[in-house]
């Protein structure tokens, strides 16, 4: 039989061989490939920029205004206070202009875009989630500023209405309730959010809360907001909820809710999506999307100072005027495919108006569903190869031990055949992706802003009109009713 020392020596030899042939990466490879790893937040403030080459193109690493001067290009708007901003074409992924787009900043409530992107495919939209006393503590800020829709502790609410409340009125209580409803709880949601950011190549983003309330080391960038919003806009449910005029929920005292906080929706023709955010440390952080003439543009303003909506409008106006002649200064990269390696940069862009938010994202969305939610890729392939080599090594050593333990005798073909062992094929199961079927809450009384069902899976149609909504300060009138 094979002794323990010989077995250990055999296993060590196999591991060393695996390293020499390149199955195992060197210790520093992970840090080189992921300049900004998504890990638990630490520190008091984000570092200004990630190390290494900027994602999306070298020019996007510049800290000033980045634009390619070409004949006929209109001038960049004056009076922009945002320390960081970006204008990008959602159809082609082309970055038309930017200012310090990879500058890291606290995200405020724009982080709810990543929360929605992560949890919409995970949760049963026809189910319910309960708001708890622990979650009510998680939404308290040191400065006392925290937006909530007014959920009652101990009461269960429809999950689809909680998503709507989180996106329409930026409800922190709804965000925490949704995060706790994920099978892994709040911690599992944050891990999934950071895995999703890594999958999108959003290396300037690190989530420490599901609501976007300030947390040590939490950050994002204007460029990453474009990547995250572009992926979220591929979800019909997200598109429906982010542009809803208002949201209504039923509590013990009747109907309550609020109106959409995104003022861009009723102040800019063609605006169809966006998310606002503010905390004392983050400042004003906003993103918005609009469509005109079949072209879909995205803008984000980060640490915008006063008048974030007027700055968004100025940049959108510039973008629509400049898009026909502008030369891109960078590119919104595609998500990492299931194989684990970033896709090569696109050499040709689809025609404007080819889809919402972009024809290139359709394949990425399909790949995202195929890979499930693991977001791991190559490291597990290395591990699988190592396990296979170790198994083969053990089988080889056992065969040698059995051959040596047999008594000496004639060495003919029959003896050699009997001394051999049959090979066995290792079967490695492949994890199945989650199904896409989800229930829907169809109670019309639960939606004051429109139909309860999600939008069909097609581009949002616009008729050029502007839907005016009451200002956020107004309060929905109380109505009678009971929780279904």
SULKAJO-V633394 format. One record per residue. OMEGA is omega in radians with two decimals (999 if undefined). Layout:
# SULKAJO-V633394
OMEGA + OMEGA
This chain:
# SULKAJO-V633394
-3.09 + -3.14 + 3.14 + -3.10 + 3.13 + 3.11 + 3.11 + 3.14 + 3.12 + 3.12 + 3.12 + 3.13 + 3.13 + -3.14 + 3.12 + 3.13 + 3.12 + 3.13 + -3.09 + -3.11 + 3.02 + 3.12 + 3.11 + 3.14 + 3.03 + -3.02 + -3.07 + -3.03 + -3.12 + -3.13 + -3.14 + -3.09 + -3.12 + -3.06 + -3.13 + -3.08 + 3.13 + -3.09 + 3.13 + -3.11 + 3.05 + 3.09 + -3.07 + -3.10 + -3.14 + 3.00 + -3.05 + -3.09 + 3.06 + 3.07 + 3.09 + -3.13 + -3.13 + 3.07 + 3.07 + 3.14 + -3.05 + -3.09 + 3.13 + 3.04 + 3.12 + -3.05 + 3.08 + 3.09 + -3.08 + 3.09 + -3.13 + -3.12 + 3.08 + 3.13 + 3.10 + -3.12 + 3.10 + -3.13 + 3.06 + -3.11 + 3.07 + 3.04 + 3.10 + -3.12 + -3.06 + 3.11 + 3.12 + 3.08 + -3.13 + 3.00 + -3.07 + 3.07 + -3.09 + 3.13 + -3.08 + -3.06 + -3.10 + 3.01 + -3.06 + 3.12 + -3.11 + 2.97 + 3.12 + -2.96 + 3.13 + 3.10 + -3.11 + -3.12 + 3.04 + -2.96 + -2.98 + -3.00 + 3.03 + 3.09 + 3.10 + 3.05 + 3.10 + 3.09 + 3.14 + 3.13 + -3.11 + -2.96 + -3.12 + 3.10 + -3.03 + -2.97 + 3.05 + -3.05 + 3.05 + -3.12 + -3.12 + 3.10 + -3.05 + 3.06 + -3.05 + 3.11 + 3.12 + 3.13 + 3.11 + 3.08 + -3.09 + -3.08 + -3.14 + 3.08 + 3.12 + -3.12 + 3.10 + -3.12 + 3.09 + -3.12 + 3.12 + 3.12 + 3.09 + 3.11 + 3.14 + 3.13 + 3.11 + -3.11 + 3.13 + -3.11 + 3.09 + -3.07 + -3.13 + 3.09 + 3.09 + 3.05 + -3.12 + 3.12 + -3.14 + -3.06 + -3.07 + -3.11 + 3.11 + -3.03 + 3.11 + 3.10 + 3.08 + 3.14 + -3.14 + 3.13 + 3.10 + -3.13 + 3.13 + -3.11 + 3.09 + -3.07 + 3.13 + -3.13 + -3.10 + -3.14 + 3.11 + 3.10 + 3.14 + 3.10 + 3.12 + 3.11 + -3.14 + 3.04 + 3.10 + 3.09 + 3.11 + 3.11 + 3.13 + -3.03 + 3.07 + -3.00 + 3.08 + -3.02 + 3.05 + -3.08 + 3.05 + 3.06 + 3.07 + -3.07 + -3.04 + 3.02 + -3.00 + 3.05 + -3.11 + 3.06 + -3.14 + -3.09 + 2.98 + 3.12 + 3.09 + 3.13 + -3.12 + 3.08 + 3.09 + 3.11 + -3.08 + -3.13 + 3.13 + 3.11 + -3.13 + -3.13 + 3.03 + 3.12 + -3.13 + 3.14 + -3.14 + -3.12 + -3.14 + -3.04 + -3.04 + 3.13 + 3.12 + -3.11 + -3.12 + 3.11 + 3.11 + 3.08 + 3.13 + 3.10 + -3.10 + -3.11 + 3.11 + -3.08 + 3.06 + -3.14 + -3.12 + -3.09 + -3.07 + -3.13 + -3.08 + -3.07 + 3.10 + -3.06 + -3.11 + 3.11 + -3.14 + -3.13 + -3.13 + 3.12 + -3.10 + -3.12 + 3.08 + 3.09 + 3.10 + 3.09 + 3.08 + 2.83 + -3.11 + -3.11 + -3.10 + -2.98 + 3.13 + 3.11 + -3.07 + 2.90 + 3.13 + 3.11 + -3.13 + -3.13 + 3.03 + 3.11 + -3.14 + 3.12 + -3.12 + -3.13 + 3.11 + 3.00 + 3.00 + 3.04 + -3.03 + -3.04 + -2.88 + -3.10 + -3.12 + 3.05 + -3.14 + -3.10 + 3.11 + 3.08 + 3.05 + -3.12 + 3.12 + -3.12 + 3.09 + 3.10 + 3.11 + -3.09 + -3.14 + 3.10 + -3.04 + -2.99 + -3.10 + -3.07 + -3.03 + 3.04 + -3.05 + 3.07 + -3.13 + -3.05 + 2.95 + -3.05 + 3.08 + 3.07 + 3.08 + -3.12 + -3.10 + -3.13 + 3.05 + -3.14 + 3.11 + 3.12 + 3.10 + -3.14 + -3.12 + 3.11 + 3.12 + -3.11 + 3.07 + -3.12 + 3.09 + 3.12 + -3.09 + 3.10 + 3.11 + 0.04 + 3.12 + -3.13 + -3.12 + -3.08 + -3.12 + 3.10 + 3.13 + 3.12 + 3.10 + 3.11 + 3.14 + 3.10 + -3.11 + -3.09 + -3.06 + -3.11 + -3.04 + 3.10 + -3.04 + 3.02 + -2.95 + -3.08 + 3.14 + 3.07 + 3.04 + -3.11 + 3.14 + 3.11 + 3.12 + 3.13 + 3.14 + 3.13 + 3.11 + 3.14 + 3.12 + 3.12 + 3.12 + 3.13 + 3.14 + -3.13 + 3.12 + 3.13 + 3.11 + -3.13 + 3.13 + -3.14 + -3.12 + -3.08 + -3.13 + 3.13 + 3.12 + 3.13 + 3.14 + -3.10 + 3.08 + 3.12 + -3.12 + 3.14 + 3.13 + -3.13 + -3.11 + 3.14 + -3.10 + 3.07 + 3.14 + 3.09 + 3.13 + -3.12 + 3.09 + 3.10 + 3.13 + -3.13 + 3.10 + -3.11 + 3.13 + 3.09 + 3.09 + 3.07 + -3.10 + -3.10 + 3.12 + 3.13 + 3.11 + 3.00 + -3.04 + -3.14 + -3.08 + -3.11 + -3.10 + -3.09 + 3.07 + -3.05 + 3.13 + -3.09 + -3.08 + -3.08 + 3.14 + 3.10 + 3.08 + -3.09 + 3.12 + 3.13 + 3.13 + 3.12 + 3.14 + 3.11 + 3.09 + -3.14 + -3.14 + 3.10 + -3.13 + 3.11 + 3.11 + 3.13 + -3.09 + -3.07 + -3.14 + -3.09 + 3.09 + 3.11 + 3.12 + 3.12 + -3.12 + 3.11 + 3.13 + -3.13 + -3.12 + 999
